Amino acid sequence: MPDDATLHRVRPYGDHLDDGIVQLGFTLPVPDGAPARKAALQLARTMGLARAEVVHQQQLTPGFTYFVLYGTCTATVDFAALAQEAAGERHMSEAEVDEFIDRHIGRPVVAVGASTGTDTHSVGIDAMLNLKGYHGHRGLEGYRGFRTYNLGSQVPNTVLVAQAIQVDADVVLVSQTVTQQDLHIQNLTELVELAEAQGLRERTILICGGARMSEELAKEIGFDAGFGRGTYPYHLASYVARELSARLAARGAARVEG
């Protein structure tokens, strides 16, 4: 069992604790041979792997070679600090969210969601919004403190923004499953630009989600938050309730000062 000091410098575990050994697999668009092997090893070293070695090399088709490498990761991460940071972000239960909204917002939170663009998959947005939810956790439709509008899949960004304006949405949720050739980034960027053009951006919380989404990518595109794998409706509800409460308090303070 790692001690507290070790948790401040965690790195991958292969055969023995803290040995840093990792396995890496990738394909290079080069012909099979010795130069290809050298290219794979150089890439591994550039990634920060020490003592890298190719343990498998195979031509997939002419001009494409697949590699499996072993190497030693020299980087570490401060897990103890990350755990302490996460401890301050406790997610509320459904009942706690509803109680928080009653106390701090005083009205239902209006949420509009969809899978936009050419994305035909609605499983993500349904899991977050629909009553049946996901893994025994009810979607926001089942919360007393939310009023939800699920527009489904293949919804144009213009339609989603128009609906958000019509119902005076507090939060707009977008699920993206189709991510080939970074289509989701292009579509999400278009939505942010449209929201800004329609005057929706400043008064509405924009959230995107999907298997390949992350907090960092979402904020880089222009969203307020991003939720990826392992997200349940109560994670989303906790964030929305707290964020909206903070924004309403800030607006109220600004009016008083004005």
SEMARZA-860827 format. One record per atom (N, C-alpha, C): residue in three letters; x, y, z. Coordinates in steps of 0.05 Angstrom, whole numbers, plus 5000, padded with zeros to 4 digits. Example, Ala and Ser with C-alpha at 12.3 -4.5 7.8 and 13.67 -1.06 7.14 Angstrom:
2
Ala526448865156;Ala524649105156;Ala526449345156;Ser525749555142;Ser527349795143;Ser525850015157;
***
This chain:
258
Met501749765000;Met500050005000;Met501850255000;Pro501450444981;Pro503150684980;Pro502750855005;Asp504950965015;Asp504751145038;Asp504051425029;Asp503551605048;Asp502751875042;Asp504752025025;Ala507351985031;Ala509452115016;Ala509452034987;Thr508951774982;Thr508951664955;Thr506651784939;Leu504451844952;Leu502151954938;Leu502552234927;His504752364935;His505452624924;His507052604898;Arg507952364891;Arg509452324866;Arg508752054854;Val506352034845;Val505251784834;Val506051764804;Arg506851524796;Arg507351464768;Arg506451174762;Pro506351094737;Pro505250834730;Pro506650604744;Tyr505150394748;Tyr506050144761;Tyr506049924740;Gly508349804735;Gly508549574717;Gly508949314732;Asp511449244737;Asp512149004752;Asp512449054782;His513549294788;His514049354816;His513149644822;Leu512349694846;Leu511349964853;Leu513350174846;Asp512350384832;Asp513950614825;Asp516050564804;Asp515750334788;Asp517750284767;Asp517250454742;Gly514750564739;Gly514150734717;Gly513850604690;Ile513750334690;Ile513550194665;Ile510750214652;Val510750284626;Val508250314611;Val508450164585;Gln506150094574;Gln505949974547;Gln504550174529;Leu505650204505;Leu504550404486;Leu504250274459;Gly501950324447;Gly501450214420;Gly500550434401;Phe501650444377;Phe500850634357;Phe501650544329;Thr500550674309;Thr501150614281;Thr502450854268;Leu504550804253;Leu505851024238;Leu505350974208;Pro504951194193;Pro504451174164;Pro507151154149;Val508650944156;Val511350904143;Val511650604137;Pro513350544117;Pro513850264110;Pro515150114133;Asp514549854136;Asp515849694156;Asp518849664151;Gly520449664172;Gly523249634169;Gly524849764191;Ala527449764189;Ala529149874210;Ala528650174214;Pro528450334193;Pro527950624197;Pro525350674212;Ala523250504206;Ala520750534220;Ala521050484250;Arg522650284256;Arg523150214284;Arg524550444298;Lys526550574285;Lys527950794296;Lys526051034301;Ala524251074282;Ala522251294284;Ala520451254308;Ala519551004313;Ala517850944335;Ala519350994362;Leu521850904363;Leu523350944387;Leu523851244393;Gln524451394372;Gln524851684375;Gln522351824385;Leu520051744375;Leu517551854384;Leu517051794414;Ala517651544422;Ala517251464450;Ala519051634468;Arg521551684459;Arg523351844476;Arg522352134477;Thr521252234455;Thr520152504454;Thr517752534473;Met516252314476;Met514052314495;Met514852304524;Gly517452264528;Gly518452264556;Gly518951984567;Leu518851774550;Leu519351504560;Leu522351444559;Ala523451354581;Ala526151274582;Ala526350964577;Arg528750884567;Arg529250594562;Arg527050474545;Ala526150614525;Ala524050514507;Ala525050284490;Glu523350084486;Glu524049864468;Glu521649774453;Val522049694428;Val519849594411;Val519649294416;Val517349204426;Val516948914431;Val515248784409;His514048944393;His512448834371;His512349034348;Gln512748934324;Gln512649114300;Gln511448954277;Gln509449064264;Gln507948914244;Gln506949094222;Gln507249024197;Gln506049174175;Gln503149114174;Leu501549324174;Leu498649294171;Leu497849274142;Thr498649474127;Thr498349474097;Thr500849614087;Pro501449594062;Pro503849734052;Pro503850024059;Gly506050114073;Gly506250394080;Gly505250454108;Phe504250254123;Phe503250304150;Phe504350074168;Thr505550164191;Thr506749974210;Thr505650014238;Tyr504949794251;Tyr503949814278;Tyr506149724298;Phe506249874320;Phe508349824340;Phe507149784368;Val508449614384;Val507949604413;Val510649644426;Leu510749834445;Leu513249904459;Leu512849884489;Tyr515049834503;Tyr515149864531;Tyr517150094537;Gly516650234559;Gly518450444567;Gly517950524596;Thr519650694606;Thr519350784633;Thr518551084634;Cys516251134646;Cys515251404649;Cys516751544671;Thr518051764665;Thr519551914685;Thr517952124700;Ala515652194689;Ala513952404701;Ala512352294724;Thr511652464743;Thr509952384765;Thr507652584769;Val505652514784;Val503352684789;Val502852694819;Asp502052924829;Asp501552964858;Asp498652874863;Phe498252614868;Phe495552514872;Phe494352624898;Ala495852654918;Ala494852754944;Ala493653024941;Ala494853204925;Ala493753474921;Ala491253454905;Leu491153284885;Leu488753254869;Leu486453144885;Ala486952954903;Ala484952844920;Ala483853044939;Gln485553214949;Gln484753424968;Gln482953634953;Glu483753694928;Glu482153884912;Glu479353764907;Ala479253514900;Ala476753384894;Ala474953364918;Ala476153344942;Ala474553324967;Ala472853564971;Gly473753804961;Gly472254044964;Gly470054084943;Glu469853884925;Glu467853894904;Glu465753674907;Arg464853634932;Arg462953424937;Arg460353464921;His459453254908;His457053264893;His454653224911;Met452553374906;Met450153344922;Met448353124910;Ser446753014928;Ser444752814919;Ser442452964906;Glu440552804894;Glu438252934881;Glu436653104902;Ala436152984926;Ala434753134946;Ala436153384955;Glu438853364957;Glu440453594965;Glu440453814944;Val440453734919;Val440353924897;Val437754074897;Asp435553934900;Asp432854054901;Asp432654254925;Glu433754174947;Glu433654344971;Glu435454594967;Phe437754554954;Phe439554774948;Phe438254974930;Ile436854874909;Ile435455054890;Ile433255204904;Asp431755074921;Asp429555204936;Asp430655434953;Arg432955384966;Arg434055574985;Arg435555804971;His437055744950;His438855944939;His437856064912;Ile436055934899;Ile435156034873;Ile432156104874;Gly430555944888;Gly427756014893;Gly425855964870;Arg426755824850;Arg425055764826;Arg426355534811;Pro424855394794;Pro426055174778;Pro428255284759;Val430255124756;Val432455184737;Val431555074710;Val431655254690;Val430755174663;Val433055074647;Ala432954824638;Ala435154694623;Ala434154604596;Val435554674575;Val434954584548;Val437354424537;Gly436854184526;Gly439054024517;Gly438453884491;Ala440553794477;Ala440353654451;Ala443053544443;Ser442853354424;Ser445253274409;Ser445053424383;Thr446953594378;Thr446653784355;Thr448353704331;Gly447853854310;Gly449253794284;Gly448253534272;Thr450053384261;Thr449353124248;Thr449352894267;Asp449852944293;Asp450052724313;Asp447252604317;Thr447052344311;Thr444552194314;Thr444152064341;His446152074358;His446151934383;His444952104405;Ser442852004418;Ser441452164439;Ser441852034466;Val443451814467;Val443751664493;Val444951834515;Gly446852014508;Gly448152174528;Gly446252384539;Ile444852534522;Ile443152744531;Ile440652624545;Asp439852384536;Asp437552244549;Asp438352164578;Ala440852064581;Ala441751974607;Ala441752204627;Met442452444618;Met442552674636;Met439852804641;Leu438052804621;Leu435552954623;Leu433152784629;Asn432952554616;Asn430452394619;Asn430052274646;Leu427552224653;Leu426852124680;Leu428351864686;Lys428551684666;Lys429851424671;Lys432751454678;Gly434051664669;Gly436851724676;Gly438751504668;Tyr440651444686;Tyr442851264679;Tyr443851124704;His444050854703;His445050694725;His443650754752;Gly441050774750;Gly439450814774;Gly439351104784;His440651284770;His440551574777;His438651714758;Arg436551834769;Arg434651964752;Arg435752214739;Gly434852264714;Gly435652504700;Gly434352754711;Leu435152984701;Leu434153244712;Leu431153274710;Glu429953134692;Glu427053144689;Glu425653044715;Gly426952874731;Gly425852774755;Gly426352954779;Tyr427953164776;Tyr428553344799;Tyr426353544801;Arg425553604826;Arg423553804831;Arg424554084823;Gly427154124825;Gly428354384820;Gly429054444792;Phe428454274773;Phe429054314744;Phe426654304727;Arg426554474707;Arg424654444685;Arg426254404659;Thr425854174647;Thr427654094625;Thr426254074598;Tyr427854124577;Tyr426954094549;Tyr429053944535;Asn428453694527;Asn430253524512;Asn429453514483;Leu431053644466;Leu430253664437;Leu431153424421;Gly432653234433;Gly433352994418;Gly435953024403;Ser436152874381;Ser438552864365;Ser438353004338;Gln440653054325;Gln440753184299;Gln439353454300;Val439653604321;Val438453864324;Val440354084314;Pro439554244295;Pro441254464286;Pro441854654310;Asn444254764310;Asn444954944332;Asn443055184333;Thr442155274310;Thr440255494309;Thr437655434324;Val436755184321;Val434255104334;Val434655094364;Leu436854984373;Leu437454964402;Leu437655244414;Val439055424401;Val439255704412;Val436555834412;Ala434955804391;Ala432355924390;Ala430555824413;Gln430655564418;Gln429055454440;Gln430055554467;Ala432555584470;Ala433655694495;Ala432755974500;Ile432656134479;Ile431756414481;Ile428756414488;Gln427156244474;Gln424256234478;Gln423456174507;Val424855984519;Val424055894546;Val425756034568;Asp427456224559;Asp429256364578;Asp430956174594;Ala432356004580;Ala433955784593;Ala436155894611;Asp436555754633;Asp438855814651;Asp441255664642;Val440855434630;Val443155264621;Val442455124595;Val444455114577;Val444254964552;Val446154734553;Leu445154494548;Leu446754254549;Leu446954134521;Val449454064513;Val449853944487;Val451453684490;Ser450453464479;Ser451753214479;Ser452953154451;Gln455453074451;Gln456753004425;Gln458052734427;Thr457052554410;Thr458152274409;Thr459852234384;Val458952334362;Val460452304337;Val462852494337;Thr465252384338;Thr467652554342;Thr469752514320;Gln469052354299;Gln470952304278;Gln471852574265;Gln474452594260;Gln475652824247;Gln474953084262;Asp474553054288;Asp473953284306;Asp471553444297;Leu469553304287;Leu467053434279;Leu465653574303;His465953444326;His464653554350;His465853834358;Ile468453864353;Ile469654124360;Ile468654344342;Gln468454284316;Gln467354484297;Gln464554554304;Asn462854344310;Asn460054394316;Asn459754554342;Leu461254484363;Leu461054614388;Leu462054904386;Thr464154954371;Thr465155224367;Thr463055394353;Glu461655274334;Glu459555424320;Glu457255494339;Leu456655314358;Leu454455374377;Leu455255604395;Val457655604405;Val458555824422;Val458456094407;Glu459356094382;Glu459256344366;Glu456456434362;Leu454556244357;Leu451756314352;Leu450556424378;Ala451156294401;Ala450156394426;Ala451056674432;Glu453556734426;Glu454557004430;Glu453157204412;Ala452757124387;Ala451457304368;Ala448557364376;Gln447257174389;Gln444457204397;Gln444157324425;Gly446357404437;Gly446257524464;Gly445657324486;Leu446057064480;Leu445356854499;Leu447656784518;Arg450056844509;Arg452456744522;Arg452756854551;Glu452257104554;Glu452857234580;Glu450957144602;Arg448557064595;Arg446457004615;Arg445856714618;Thr447156544602;Thr446556254602;Thr449056084606;Ile448755884622;Ile450955694627;Ile451055494603;Leu453355484590;Leu453655294568;Leu455355054577;Ile454254814573;Ile455554574581;Ile455554374558;Cys457754234553;Cys457854024533;Cys458753764547;Gly457953544535;Gly458653284546;Gly459053074525;Gly460452864531;Gly460952654513;Gly463352484521;Ala463652254510;Ala465752074518;Ala468552194515;Arg468852364495;Arg471552484490;Arg471752774500;Met469752864515;Met469853134525;Met471453144551;Ser472653374556;Ser473953424581;Ser473453704589;Glu473953764615;Glu473654044625;Glu475454234609;Glu477954144604;Glu479954314590;Glu479054374562;Leu478154174547;Leu477354214519;Leu474854394518;Ala472854344536;Ala470454494536;Ala471054794540;Lys472754864560;Lys473355144565;Lys474955264543;Glu476655104530;Glu478255204507;Glu476355284484;Ile474255134480;Ile472355194459;Ile470655444466;Gly470155484491;Gly468455704500;Gly466155634517;Phe465955384526;Phe463855304544;Phe464655354573;Asp462655354591;Asp463155394619;Asp464255144632;Ala463354904622;Ala464154654634;Ala463854424614;Gly465354214619;Gly465153974602;Gly465053734620;Phe463453534612;Phe463153294628;Phe463653054609;Gly465452874618;Gly466152644602;Gly465152384614;Arg466752174609;Arg465951904619;Arg465651914650;Gly463851744660;Gly463451724688;Gly461551934700;Thr460352094683;Thr458552304693;Thr455752194698;Tyr454652264721;Tyr451852194727;Tyr450252444729;Pro447552424727;Pro445852674728;Pro446352844753;Tyr446852714776;Tyr447252884800;Tyr449953034800;His451852944784;His454353104780;His453653354765;Leu452153324744;Leu451353554728;Leu449553744743;Ala447553634758;Ala445653794773;Ala447153954795;Ser449053834808;Ser450553974829;Ser452054214818;Tyr453354174795;Tyr454854394783;Tyr452954614775;Val450754544761;Val448954754750;Val447754914773;Ala446854774794;Ala445554914817;Ala447455114830;Arg449955024835;Arg451855194848;Arg452755424830;Glu453155364804;Glu454055574786;Glu451955784782;Leu449455704778;Leu447255894774;Leu446856064799;Ser447055934822;Ser446756084847;Ser448856304850;Ala451356234843;Ala453556424845;Ala453156654825;Arg452156584801;Arg451756794781;Arg449556984789;Leu447356874800;Leu445157044808;Leu445957224831;Ala447557124850;Ala448557284872;Ala450357504862;Ala452057444842;Ala453857654831;Ala452257874817;Arg450157794802;Arg448457994788;Arg447058164809;Gly446058044830;Gly444758204851;Gly446558394864;Ala449058314869;Ala450958494882;Ala451658724863;Ala451858654837;Ala452558864817;Ala450359074815;Arg447758984817;Arg445559174816;Arg445559364840;Val446259244864;Val446259404888;Val448559614886;Glu450859534876;Glu453059724874;Glu452459934853;Gly450959854832;Gly450260054811;Gly448260254820;
***
